[in-house]
Amino acid sequence: MRDEGDIMKVAYVSGPYRADTVNGIVQNIRRAEKVAVELWQMGYAVICAHKNTALLDGICDDDVWMKGDIEILKRCDLVIMIPEWQRSQGSLHEWDAAQLSEIPTFYWPDDCELLKTFCRIGQ
């Protein structure tokens, strides 16, 4: 049985995934992974969709991945938008979903200091 001190906020990392080349996709995955690692180190439980579906391109239609990512995002406590998210159609949809669901949204790296305290609020 968990006590209240064990509850972690669940953070969703949003940023570009697609690219013109496989190498570009891998670079996008690595950028998101780096942010996810730092969030884990801050005390969050992290959903990094980049890692969840890494290089599974073509196995399902893109809309399957996007619908699934939005469903996962809606169950999170906060969303972190990583650099260049504005150039990503997927991230734009994720940002819209977070706003519609009133999920607190933070911007990496500008909100790093705030994120260090936000993970403890309400615990």
PENOR-V894527 format. One record per residue. N is the residue number from 1. RES is the residue in one letter. D_CENTER is the distance of its C-alpha to the mean C-alpha in Angstrom with 1 decimal. Layout:
# PENOR-V894527
n	res	d_center
N	RES	D_CENTER
N	RES	D_CENTER
This chain:
# PENOR-V894527
n	res	d_center
1	M	27.9
2	R	25.2
3	D	26.2
4	E	24.2
5	G	23.6
6	D	21.5
7	I	18.8
8	M	15.3
9	K	12.7
10	V	9.6
11	A	6.3
12	Y	3.0
13	V	1.3
14	S	3.8
15	G	7.2
16	P	10.4
17	Y	11.2
18	R	14.8
19	A	17.7
20	D	21.4
21	T	21.9
22	V	20.6
23	N	20.6
24	G	18.4
25	I	15.8
26	V	16.1
27	Q	15.8
28	N	12.5
29	I	11.3
30	R	12.9
31	R	11.4
32	A	7.8
33	E	9.6
34	K	11.5
35	V	8.9
36	A	7.7
37	V	11.5
38	E	12.2
39	L	10.1
40	W	11.9
41	Q	15.0
42	M	14.7
43	G	14.8
44	Y	11.5
45	A	10.8
46	V	7.3
47	I	5.7
48	C	4.9
49	A	6.4
50	H	8.2
51	K	10.0
52	N	10.6
53	T	12.5
54	A	13.5
55	L	16.8
56	L	17.5
57	D	18.3
58	G	21.4
59	I	21.5
60	C	20.3
61	D	20.4
62	D	17.3
63	D	17.4
64	V	17.1
65	W	13.7
66	M	12.6
67	K	14.3
68	G	12.9
69	D	9.2
70	I	10.4
71	E	12.3
72	I	9.7
73	L	7.7
74	K	11.2
75	R	11.8
76	C	9.3
77	D	10.9
78	L	8.6
79	V	5.8
80	I	5.6
81	M	6.9
82	I	8.2
83	P	11.8
84	E	13.3
85	W	10.7
86	Q	13.9
87	R	15.4
88	S	13.1
89	Q	14.3
90	G	11.2
91	S	9.1
92	L	12.2
93	H	12.3
94	E	8.9
95	W	10.2
96	D	13.5
97	A	12.4
98	A	10.8
99	Q	14.1
100	L	16.3
101	S	15.0
102	E	15.4
103	I	12.1
104	P	12.1
105	T	10.1
106	F	10.3
107	Y	10.8
108	W	10.7
109	P	13.4
110	D	15.5
111	D	14.2
112	C	14.2
113	E	17.5
114	L	16.5
115	L	13.5
116	K	16.1
117	T	18.1
118	F	15.7
119	C	14.9
120	R	18.6
121	I	19.4
122	G	20.9
123	Q	21.3
